[in-house]
């Protein structure tokens, strides 16, 4: 492989079932090999906080080189990685098939997997990662849960911060008494038989956030697909495991992958596509699960059959044509954030293409990290850093003067809104749309 080759990045399967994967000495040797390459390159200095921490660590060493850095200093570097994959996808010239074989995010994942194996993951982090359980419990306690996590409730938010580590200032998502799955069982939208794409069938993988926190995203998606002639079913067999992946608990991710893939297989065999509502979940189904369980036929079938939501709508527009009826909306403009896990799917700016289907749309696209990183940005230890990393996005959104701000990642959207709140002289705050699909539903005049 020559320097500066133009081959597409490729990834090797995670060797997580090999005992050597958890060998501390071998992990340390690999981290030193990779960190030394990063030290000599430094192209990723302005991505997440991992790289500034790494470079500061080396620069402060006695001889300014990695060989005099204590390995204990590696932990803050690993802790700052949000597994966004942007270094791998957009910056690093040494990813496979380059002979240096550098995969920084998966190396940080390996570090966390070793910590998890040693029982070093904090109890609060492990419990927060159980999003399915938490969502199901919170559904029955929604008013109480939302009261306790409201930022105005300073006493309770202080206690929440102390117990869970979630910063008292962070915008936390609200829980709903009825999940998207439950709401979808009654009054399903009528499929438009006159639409060019009539005959398509799709399973909407509800995913945790739309299912328990923002069912409006799922309802809007189902309404838009029905308008375009797509028959849909809504399923949520299990969380995709991304929160567990963030903790390095790869075995639990593998279990989740098997459950979801087995549940989806019969539908795929009946001709249904799988549409994931959140980019992080689509990324897991398409790319991460096949690397965790290579050769598993259910996983491989699911990976080939999965679409990100925006990707699926654009696929309809390109192949059959979008259903007529879209009218101009949000005339004061939309600031669209392209999330990192949308970019990591290597599919182009599908949310932009989708919103461009709306006549006279006034659109500004922002393609930069929001700084949130799943649950990472909620943590008290990371909160200010997360807002700092995401500040350029918040500044662009605030300066755009657009009336609506949205992101395909609903958590990133909340984080951007919080960043805008902190902008001096930002003027009137834009309305936050949970997902671009809600704007498309509005343009169709749908009331999901």
For each residue, the residues with C-beta under 8 A, 3 or more apart:
1: 5 7 97 98 99
2: 5
3: 93
4: 93
5: 1 2 97 98
6:
7: 1 10 97
8: 346
9: 88 89 95 96
10: 7 95 96 97
11: 88 96 103 106 287 291
12: 15 96 101 103 291
13: 290 291 292 294
14: 21 106 109 110 250 291 292
15: 12 18 20 21
16: 21 110 113 250 251 292
17: 21
18: 15 21
19: 22 23
20: 15 23 26
21: 14 15 16 17 18 110 113 114
22: 19 27 113 114 117
23: 19 20 26 27
24: 27 28 114
25: 28 29
26: 20 23 29 30
27: 22 23 24 30 31 110 111 114
28: 24 25 31 32 71 74
29: 25 26 32 33
30: 26 27 33 34 107 110
31: 27 28 34 35 71 74 107 111
32: 28 29 35 36 66 71
33: 29 30 36 37
34: 30 31 37 38 102 104 107
35: 31 32 38 39 54 58 66 74 77
36: 32 33 39 40 66
37: 33 34 40 41 94 100 102
38: 34 35 41 42 44 51 54 55 102 104
39: 35 36 42 54 55 58 65 66
40: 36 37
41: 37 38 44 92 93 94
42: 38 39 45 51 55
43: 91 92 93
44: 38 41 47 51 87 91 92 104
45: 42 51 52 55
46:
47: 44 50 51 84 86 87 91 369
48: 51 80 81 82 84 86 87 369 373 389
49: 52 53 80 385 389
50: 47 53 54 77 78 80 81 104 108
51: 38 42 44 45 47 48 54 55 87
52: 45 49 55 56
53: 49 50 56 57 76 77 80
54: 35 38 39 50 51 57 58 77
55: 38 39 42 45 51 52 58 59
56: 52 53 59 60
57: 53 54 60 61 69 73 74 76 77
58: 35 39 54 55 61 64 65 66 69
59: 55 56 64
60: 56 57
61: 57 58 64 65 66 68 69
62: 68
63: 67 68
64: 58 59 61
65: 39 58 61 68 69
66: 32 35 36 39 58 61 69
67: 63
68: 61 62 63 65
69: 57 58 61 65 66 73
70: 73
71: 28 31 32 74
72: 75
73: 57 69 70 76 77
74: 28 31 35 57 71 77 78 111
75: 72 78 79 111
76: 53 57 73 79 80
77: 35 50 53 54 57 73 74 80 81 108
78: 50 74 75 81 108 111 112
79: 75 76
80: 48 49 50 53 76 77 382 385
81: 48 50 77 78 104 105 108
82: 48 246 340 372 373 374 376 377
83: 105 108 109 245 246 373 374
84: 47 48 105 340 341 344 369 373
85: 88 89 105 283 340 341 344
86: 47 48 89 90 91 340 343 344 369
87: 44 47 48 51 90 91 92 104 105
88: 9 11 85 91 92 95 103 104 105 344
89: 9 85 86 343 344 346
90: 86 87 343
91: 43 44 47 86 87 88
92: 41 43 44 87 88 95 102 104
93: 3 4 41 43 98
94: 37 41 98 100 101 102
95: 9 10 88 92 98 101 102 103
96: 9 10 11 12 101 102 103
97: 1 5 7 10
98: 1 5 93 94 95 101 102
99: 1
100: 37 94
101: 12 94 95 96 98
102: 34 37 38 92 94 95 96 98
103: 11 12 88 95 96 106 107
104: 34 38 44 50 81 87 88 92 107 108
105: 81 83 84 85 87 88 108 109
106: 11 14 103 109 110
107: 30 31 34 103 104 110 111
108: 50 77 78 81 83 104 105 111 112
109: 14 83 105 106 112 113 245 248 250
110: 14 16 21 27 30 106 107 113 114 248
111: 27 31 74 75 78 107 108 114 115 248
112: 78 108 109 115 116 121 246 247 248
113: 16 21 22 109 110 116 117 248 249 250
114: 21 22 24 27 110 111 117 118 248
115: 111 112 118 120 121 248
116: 112 113 119 120 121 247 248 249
117: 22 113 114 248
118: 114 115
119: 116
120: 115 116
121: 112 115 116 125 126 247 248 249
122: 125 126 165
123: 126 127
124: 127 128 163 164 165
125: 121 122 128 129 165 247 375
126: 121 122 123 129 130 247 249
127: 123 124 130 134 164
128: 124 125 131 134 164 166 243 375
129: 125 126 243 244 246 247 249 375
130: 126 127 133 134 243
131: 128 134 135 208 212 239 243
132: 135 136 208 238 239
133: 130 136 137
134: 127 128 130 131 137 138 212
135: 131 132 138 139 175 179 208 211 212 213
136: 132 133 139 140 212
137: 133 134 140 141
138: 134 135 141 142 145 175 212
139: 135 136 142 175 176 177 178 179 212
140: 136 137 177
141: 137 138 144 145 175
142: 138 139 145 146 174 175 176 177
143: 146 147 177
144: 141 147 148
145: 138 141 142 148 149 175
146: 142 143 149 150 174 175
147: 143 144 150 153 156
148: 144 145 153 156 157 160
149: 145 146 153 156 157 160 172 174
150: 146 147 153 156 157
151: 154 157 168 169 170 171 172
152:
153: 147 148 149 150 156 157
154: 151 157 158 168
155: 158 159
156: 147 148 149 150 153 159 160
157: 148 149 150 151 153 154 160 161 168
158: 154 155 161 162 168
159: 155 156 162 163
160: 148 149 156 157 163 164 166 168
161: 157 158 164 165 166 167 168 380
162: 158 159
163: 124 159 160
164: 124 127 128 160 161
165: 122 124 125 161 379 380 381
166: 128 160 161 170 172 378 379 380
167: 161 170 378 379 380 383
168: 151 154 157 158 160 161 380
169: 151 383
170: 151 166 167 377 378 383 418
171: 151 414 415 417 418
172: 149 151 166 378
173: 209 213 214 410 411 414
174: 142 146 149 213
175: 135 138 139 141 142 145 146 212 213
176: 139 142 179 212 213 214 215
177: 139 140 142 143
178: 139 182 183 215
179: 135 139 176 182 183 206 211 212 215 236
180: 183 184 206 210 211 215 217 218 219 234 236
181: 184 185 206 211 234 235 236
182: 178 179 185
183: 178 179 180 186 215 218 219
184: 180 181 188 204 218 219 222 234
185: 181 182 188
186: 183
187:
188: 184 185 222 226 232
189: 222 223 226 227 448
190: 226
191: 198 226 229 230 231
192: 195 198 226 227 228 229 323
193: 198 229
194: 198 229 323
195: 192 198 227 228 229 320 323
196: 228 229 316 320 321 322 323
197: 200 228 229 230 316 319 320 321 323
198: 191 192 193 194 195 229
199: 229
200: 197 228 229 230 231 273 316 320
201: 230 231 232 270 271 272 273
202: 225 230 231 232 233 272 273 274 275 307 312
203: 232 233 234 235 264 267 272 273 274 275
204: 184 218 221 222 225 232 233 234 235 275 277
205: 235 236 260 264 274 275 276 277 281 285 306
206: 179 180 181 210 211 218 234 235 236 277
207: 210 211 236 239 240 276 277 278 281
208: 131 132 135 211 212 213 236 239 240 281
209: 173 212 213 214 217 277 278 410 411
210: 180 206 207 213 214 215 216 217 218 277 278 410
211: 135 179 180 181 206 207 208 215 218 236
212: 131 134 135 136 138 139 175 176 179 208 209
213: 135 173 174 175 176 208 209 210 410
214: 173 176 209 210 217 218 410 434 435
215: 176 178 179 180 183 210 211 218 219
216: 210 219 220 434 438 448
217: 180 209 210 214 220 221 277 410 434 435 437 438
218: 180 183 184 204 206 210 211 214 215 221 222 234 277
219: 180 183 184 215 216 222 223 448
220: 216 217 223 224 435 437 438 440 441 446 448
221: 204 217 218 224 225 275 277 309 435 437
222: 184 188 189 204 218 219 225 226 232 234 448
223: 189 219 220 226 227 441 444 446 448
224: 220 221 227 228 313 437 440 441 444 446
225: 202 204 221 222 228 230 232 275 312 313
226: 188 189 190 191 192 222 223 229 230 231 232
227: 189 192 195 223 224 323 325 444 446
228: 192 195 196 197 200 224 225 313 316 322 323
229: 191 192 193 194 195 196 197 198 199 200 226 323
230: 191 197 200 201 202 225 226 316
231: 191 200 201 202 226
232: 188 201 202 203 204 222 225 226 275
233: 202 203 204 267 272
234: 180 181 184 203 204 206 218 222
235: 181 203 204 205 206 263 264 267
236: 179 180 181 205 206 207 208 211
237: 259 260 262 263 264
238: 132 241 256 259 260 263
239: 131 132 207 208 242 243 244 256
240: 207 208 256 260 276 280 281 284 285
241: 238 244 245 252 253 255 256 257 284
242: 239 245 246 280 281 283 284 374
243: 128 129 130 131 239 246 247 374 375
244: 129 239 241 247 249 250 252 253 256
245: 83 109 241 242 248 249 250 253 284 288
246: 82 83 112 129 242 243 374 375 376
247: 112 116 121 125 126 129 243 244
248: 109 110 111 112 113 114 115 116 117 121 245
249: 113 116 121 126 129 244 245 252 253
250: 14 16 109 113 244 245 253 254 292
251: 16 254 255
252: 241 244 249 255 256
253: 241 244 245 249 250 256 257 284 288 289 292
254: 250 251 257 258 292 293
255: 241 251 252 258 259
256: 238 239 240 241 244 252 253 259 260
257: 241 253 254 260 261 284 289 292 293 296 299
258: 254 255 261 262 293 296 298 299
259: 237 238 255 256 262 263
260: 205 237 238 240 256 257 263 264 285 302
261: 257 258 264 265 289 296 298 299 301 302
262: 237 258 259 265 298
263: 235 237 238 259 260 266
264: 203 205 235 237 260 261 267 268 274 298 302 305
265: 261 262 268 269 298 301 302
266: 263 269 270
267: 203 233 235 264 270 272 274
268: 264 265 271 272 273 274 301 302 305
269: 265 266
270: 201 266 267
271: 201 268
272: 201 202 203 233 267 268 305
273: 200 201 202 203 268 305 306 307 312
274: 202 203 205 264 267 268 285 302 305 306 307
275: 202 203 204 205 221 225 232 306 307 308 309 312
276: 205 207 240 279 281 282 285 306 307 308 309
277: 204 205 206 207 209 210 217 218 221 281 309 435
278: 207 209 210 281 282 408 409 410
279: 276 282 283 308 339 341 342 344 345 408 409
280: 240 242 283 284 341 374 409
281: 205 207 208 240 242 276 277 278 284 285
282: 276 278 279 285 286 306 307 308 309 311 341 345
283: 85 242 279 280 286 287 288 341 344 345
284: 240 241 242 245 253 257 280 281 287 288 289
285: 205 240 260 274 276 281 282 289 302 303 306
286: 282 283 289 290 303 306 345
287: 11 283 284 290 291 303 344 345
288: 245 253 283 284 291 292
289: 253 257 261 284 285 286 292 293 299 302 303
290: 13 286 287 293 294 296 299 300 303
291: 11 12 13 14 287 288 294
292: 13 14 16 250 253 254 257 288 289
293: 254 257 258 289 290 296 299
294: 13 290 291
295: 300
296: 257 258 261 290 293 299 300
297: 300 301
298: 258 261 262 264 265 301 302
299: 257 258 261 289 290 293 296 302 303
300: 290 295 296 297 303 304
301: 261 265 268 297 298 304 305
302: 260 261 264 265 268 274 285 289 298 299 305 306
303: 285 286 287 289 290 299 300 306
304: 300 301
305: 264 268 272 273 274 301 302
306: 205 273 274 275 276 282 285 286 302 303
307: 202 273 274 275 276 282 311 312 315
308: 275 276 279 282 311 312 342 345 347 350 408
309: 221 275 276 277 282 312 313 408 435 437
310: 313 314 342 350 351 353 354 408 436 437
311: 282 307 308 314 315 345 347 350
312: 202 225 273 275 307 308 309 315 316
313: 224 225 228 309 310 316 317 322 350 354 357 437 440
314: 310 311 317 318 350 353 354
315: 307 311 312 318 319
316: 196 197 200 228 230 312 313 319 320 321 322
317: 313 314 320 321 322 353 354 357
318: 314 315
319: 197 315 316
320: 195 196 197 200 316 317
321: 196 197 316 317
322: 196 228 313 316 317 326 357
323: 192 194 195 196 197 227 228 229 444
324:
325: 227 444 445
326: 322 357 358 359 440 443 444
327: 358 359 443 444 445
328: 331 358 359 360 361 443
329: 358 361 439 442 443
330: 333 334 361 362 402 403 404 439 442
331: 328 360 362 403
332: 362 401 402 403 404
333: 330 362 363 364 400 401 402 403 404
334: 330 355 361 362 363 364 402 403 404 405 406 433 436 439
335: 364 366 396 397 400 402 404 405 406 430
336: 351 352 355 363 364 365 366 406 407 436
337: 366 367 370 393 397 405 406 407 408 409 412 413 416
338: 342 343 349 351 352 365 366 367 407 408
339: 279 342 343 370 407 408 409 412
340: 82 84 85 86 343 344 369 370 409 412
341: 84 85 279 280 282 283 344 345 409
342: 279 308 310 338 339 345 347 349 350 351 408 409
343: 86 89 90 338 339 340 346 367
344: 84 85 86 88 89 279 283 287 340 341
345: 279 282 283 286 287 308 311 341 342
346: 8 89 343
347: 308 311 342 350
348: 353
349: 338 342 352 353 365 367
350: 308 310 311 313 314 342 347 353 354
351: 310 336 338 342 354 355 408 436
352: 336 338 349 355 356 363 365
353: 310 314 317 348 349 350 356 357
354: 310 313 314 317 350 351 357 436 437 440
355: 334 336 351 352 358 361 363 436 439 440
356: 352 353 361 363
357: 313 317 322 326 353 354 440
358: 326 327 328 329 355 361 439 440 443
359: 326 327 328
360: 328 331
361: 328 329 330 334 355 356 358
362: 330 331 332 333 334 402
363: 333 334 336 352 355 356
364: 333 334 335 336 396 400 402
365: 336 338 349 352
366: 335 336 337 338 393 396 397
367: 337 338 343 349
368: 392 393 396
369: 47 48 84 86 340 389 390 393
370: 337 339 340 389 390 393 407 409 412 415 416 419
371: 377 385 386 387 388 389 390 391 393 415 419
372: 82 376 377 386 390 409 411 412 414 415
373: 48 82 83 84 376 377 382 386
374: 82 83 242 243 246 280 377 411
375: 125 128 129 243 246 378 379
376: 82 246 372 373 379 382 386
377: 82 170 371 372 373 374 382 383 386 387 390 411 415
378: 166 167 170 172 375 382 383
379: 165 166 167 375 376 382 383
380: 161 165 166 167 168 383
381: 165
382: 80 373 376 377 378 379 385 386
383: 167 169 170 377 378 379 380 386 387
384: 387 388
385: 49 80 371 382 388 389
386: 371 372 373 376 377 382 383 389 390 415
387: 371 377 383 384 390 391 394 415 418 419 422
388: 371 384 385 391
389: 48 49 369 370 371 385 386
390: 369 370 371 372 377 386 387 393 394 415 416 419
391: 371 387 388 394 395 419
392: 368 395 396
393: 337 366 368 369 370 371 390 396 397 416 419
394: 387 390 391 397 398 416 418 419 420 422 423
395: 391 392 398 399 419 423
396: 335 364 366 368 392 393 399 400
397: 335 337 366 393 394 400 402 405 416 419 420 430
398: 394 395 420 423 426 427 430
399: 395 396
400: 333 335 364 396 397
401: 332 333 427
402: 330 332 333 334 335 362 364 397 405 430
403: 330 331 332 333 334 430 431
404: 330 332 333 334 335 430 431 432 433 439
405: 334 335 337 397 402 413 416 417 420 430 431 432 433
406: 334 335 336 337 413 432 433 434 435 436 438 439
407: 336 337 338 339 370 410 412 413 416 435
408: 278 279 308 309 310 337 338 339 342 351 412 435 436
409: 278 279 280 337 339 340 341 342 370 372 412 413
410: 173 209 210 213 214 217 278 407 413 414 434 435
411: 173 209 372 374 377 414 415
412: 337 339 340 370 372 407 408 409 415 416
413: 337 405 406 407 409 410 416 417 432 433 434 435
414: 171 173 372 410 411 417 418 432
415: 171 370 371 372 377 386 387 390 411 412 418 419
416: 337 370 390 393 394 397 405 407 412 413 419 420 432
417: 171 405 413 414 420 421 429 432
418: 170 171 387 394 414 415 421 422
419: 370 371 387 390 391 393 394 395 397 415 416 422 423
420: 394 397 398 405 416 417 423 426 429 430
421: 417 418 426 429
422: 387 394 418 419
423: 394 395 398 419 420 426
424:
425:
426: 398 420 421 423 429
427: 398 401
428:
429: 417 420 421 426
430: 335 397 398 402 403 404 405 420
431: 403 404 405
432: 404 405 406 413 414 416 417
433: 334 404 405 406 413 436 438 439
434: 214 216 217 406 410 413 438
435: 214 217 220 221 277 309 406 407 408 410 413 438
436: 310 334 336 351 354 355 406 408 433 439 440
437: 217 220 221 224 309 310 313 354 440 441
438: 216 217 220 406 433 434 435 441 442
439: 329 330 334 355 358 404 406 433 436 442 443
440: 220 224 313 326 354 355 357 358 436 437 443 444
441: 220 223 224 437 438 444 446 448
442: 329 330 438 439 445 446
443: 326 327 328 329 358 439 440
444: 223 224 227 323 325 326 327 440 441
445: 325 327 442
446: 220 223 224 227 441 442
447:
448: 189 216 219 220 222 223 441
